[in-house]
Amino acid sequence: MLKRLSPRDRFEQLVSTYEPMLRTAFFEAIDDIRSNIVLRRVVESLERGDVKDAIAAMNLDEAAFRPLEEAIRQAYNGGGVATVEQMPALRDPSGLQVVLRWDARNLTAETWLREHSAD
């Protein structure tokens, strides 16, 4: 017989699934950035007080974080699916079941994801 997971157990399951993936994606992005830094240019820029050029020398751009953004998207989607799965059956006033589905492609969900994964 299948055991229905408590919300806490489901949360722990989601964390154990997505936390390692997020951690790996983050460190891979940092390693990629670090391996492409021209340290001499960063140091020279900082010695001149040119912080903007020092940051430019680190090649920090959105593309470096795409794997992390994808991992965040997967975790966000997994959490949404899990939330909908945990919801009790809903019925309208006439007794018919109301069907709810998670859709990460929903405009509101995509907006939230775009704004938060960019941070």
N, C-alpha and C positions, 0 to 999 in steps of 0.2 A: 504494500500500500504506500502511495506517495505521501510524504509528509509536507504539508503546506508550511513554507518558511515564514517565520515571524518577520515583521518589518526590519527589526534589528539584524536578524540573520541574513535577510536579503541584502541589506546595506553592507554588511561585512563581506558578503559574497561579491558584491559589486566592487568594493574597495580592493579585495584580493585579486580581482580580475583586471581592473583598470589601473591601479596604482603602479604596478611594475611597468606597464606599457607607457604610462605617462613619464615615469622616472627615466626610462630608457630613452624615450624620444627627446626629453629635455637635455639629458647629458650628451646625446648624439649631436644635437644642435649646438651646444656649447663647445664640444670637441671640434666640430666643423669650423665654427667661428675662430676658435683658438688656433687651429692649424693653418688658417689663412691670414692671420694677423702679421703684418710687417712690423715687428716690435721696434725696430730702429726708428721707423717713421712715427710710431706712437710716442716714443720717448722724446724724439726731437720736437714733435708738436707740443707736447706737454711742457718741455723746457722753454719753448717760445711763448707759452701761455695760450696756445691755440687749441682749446678743447674741442672745438668743432672739427678741426682737421684730425685730431687724435681719434675721435669717434669714427670719422670717415675711414681712417686707416684700419679700424677693426672690422670693416666690411659687415656692419650690422644692417641687415635688411630683412624684410619680411620673408623672403624666400628661404633664409637660413632656418626659420622656425616652422616651415610647412609641415615637417613630420610631427612636430609637437602640436600644431593646430589640428592635424588629422587625428592624433591620439585624443585630444580634447573633444573633438567632434564625436568620436566613437564612444567615449565615456558619457558624454551628454546624451547621446542617443540611447545608450544602454540604460541610463538612469530613467529616461522618459518611458522606455518600453517597460521597465520593471515597475514603475509607478502605476502605469495603466493596468498592468497585469495584477497588481495587488488591490486594485479598487474593487469594491463589492459590486455585484450586479445592480444596475440602476434601472428603474422602470418609470415610464411616463405616467401621467394621471390615469390613463385608460388601462394601465397594466402591461403595456408592451415594453419589451426590453429596449433600453437605450444603448446603442453600440458606441463605444469610445475607442478610438485608435490613436496611437502616438504617431506623429508625423514630423520628423525633424526638418522636413522641407517646408513646413508651415512658415509663412513670412515672419511671424513673431518669433518663432523658435530660431530661424536663421539669423534674424537681426540680433537676438540675444547672443547667439554663438559667435557671430562675427565681431560684436563689440567686446565680448569677454575674452575670446581666444586671442585677440590682437593685443590685449594687455599683458 
